[in-house]
């Protein structure tokens, strides 16, 4: 356990599922339809989302196998056991840098969405200040409290999401999904690369498996978490294509949010739903940021032996500075693509190598 971190509680199955759903489904719900349609360049983009999710399940299964070989340890601890202290610490530093960038990306995306749709004209620092200070307070308590917050957010998010889907069906034109596979499977496979950022987050089991009340259920928990994310992403992509056509989705910055704005219901207390969705999704992004913030601070505490609370205080201004590096929304999306590729290399490629080394070492001893 990291120095100064009171993280002795265990995570229930429901909390584990909630944590995975929140960490996977962050701001990407707003951006994934545009990114994947732009890559596939046809209405078959939703197939890339499903295939990307299935690959994520396989990779998550491999990561769980790795983590279960070292019960009671998190990633930063067992990586030093597998490859030695110094190489393990170097890998830990790379992972910390990754989570700094992921947290900064989520923070900046939240600020961009909020300032554009909800708080127009409000200075960025005023939006981010409240966000980061509450995050600091929350992360001080460790995964227990973060998981409880996720457990509250997930059911509300799913109910609001289903409501928007049901009401958005009237704008759906099934003919926009045809012709099916007119360009073959090649563009679909190409589009899978854009889903890496959207499904990043499944690696969280490397960090929380030691905290699970029933670690033997890790595969089932991951299956539920990734399964819900696949359903949310796929339905969002299909509905956006059905409402705007594939060409129309590519011209929109936030297609799912535009879909929500098109939903109007007369004779209801709340006739439009974008403010409601945005409020809920700010909470979702907030929780995603907290998990990335926690993982980075946990790593810094393990690598440098600093107290966990001090690690949080050191990382917060760094993440704030990194979040201001992208000059505009296009550079922010580019940063997101780099983070997605880094996730694939770090947690898929590296986990496979670590798993093979640990098996080889266990056989040779």
Secondary structure as GFF3:
##gff-version 3
##sequence-region A 1 365
A	DSSP	alpha_helix	13	24	.	.	.	ID=ss1
A	DSSP	alpha_helix	28	40	.	.	.	ID=ss2
A	DSSP	alpha_helix	45	68	.	.	.	ID=ss3
A	DSSP	alpha_helix	75	83	.	.	.	ID=ss4
A	DSSP	alpha_helix	85	117	.	.	.	ID=ss5
A	DSSP	alpha_helix	124	139	.	.	.	ID=ss6
A	DSSP	alpha_helix	143	168	.	.	.	ID=ss7
A	DSSP	three_ten_helix	169	171	.	.	.	ID=ss8
A	DSSP	three_ten_helix	174	177	.	.	.	ID=ss9
A	DSSP	alpha_helix	186	191	.	.	.	ID=ss10
A	DSSP	three_ten_helix	192	194	.	.	.	ID=ss11
A	DSSP	alpha_helix	195	198	.	.	.	ID=ss12
A	DSSP	three_ten_helix	202	204	.	.	.	ID=ss13
A	DSSP	alpha_helix	205	208	.	.	.	ID=ss14
A	DSSP	three_ten_helix	209	211	.	.	.	ID=ss15
A	DSSP	three_ten_helix	215	217	.	.	.	ID=ss16
A	DSSP	alpha_helix	218	250	.	.	.	ID=ss17
A	DSSP	alpha_helix	255	262	.	.	.	ID=ss18
A	DSSP	alpha_helix	274	304	.	.	.	ID=ss19
A	DSSP	alpha_helix	308	323	.	.	.	ID=ss20
A	DSSP	alpha_helix	329	343	.	.	.	ID=ss21
A	DSSP	pi_helix	344	349	.	.	.	ID=ss22
A	DSSP	alpha_helix	350	364	.	.	.	ID=ss23
###
